[in-house]
Amino acid sequence: MSVERTLHHFPMDPASRQVRLSLGEKRLPFNEVQVRYWESPPEFLALNPSGLTPVLEEKGPDGRIVLCESRAILDHLEEQNPEPALMGREAAERAEARRLLQWFDRKFDYEVGGYLLHEKLEKRLLKLGAPDLAALRHGREALRGHLVYIEGLLQDRDWLAGRRLSLADFAAAAHLSVIDYFGDVPWRDFPGVKTWYMKLKSRPCFRPLLSDRCPGIAPAGHYDDLDF
């Protein structure tokens, strides 16, 4: 059964990156429409009145489906395309994957991305002036705390939620990858996290993210290096 997919997204949005990773890992082809969400384009608001990316359109024999924002899209992809299973095969792993999805999409995003990405990316897009140094310092300190936590998880696990790669890994990598674009991840101080990230970075589904570029902002020199 043929399904035509179109992903409306912003390349530097961690939520959009999670969906791109999942689509790539499941080898599901899709078309891309990049959205300048901060301009509130009417055609995008017609798809998702919240104005938030990503949005996935699917057109198939049973009609058209519009899925708004990452959790709805990721759940749908798991339901409709269960292999490879990215939510875990055992109840305990699925529970841990869901917990960590919430961790990164709420706690990490609020404590880290809300400072670093707002100051370095959103202010530029919205023409709000130079980054606030105190806010950057706050975000970097919070980032180190989260990296300590991730390092602890990886001491006893192959992947964040357990023995298998899951959406928890994609969520963490999506958030970290955008911050890494700006060179703010202290990889040298967290060798376990760096090794985990290198494994993810070398997967075929990750390659398109490494070619993303933010207009007017060059990535850190190691951003697209698989053996950084």
Beta strands, then each sheet from edge to edge (+ up, - down):
strand 1: 4-9
strand 2: 31-34
strand 3: 55-60
strand 4: 63-68
sheet 1: 2+ 1+ 3- 4+
end
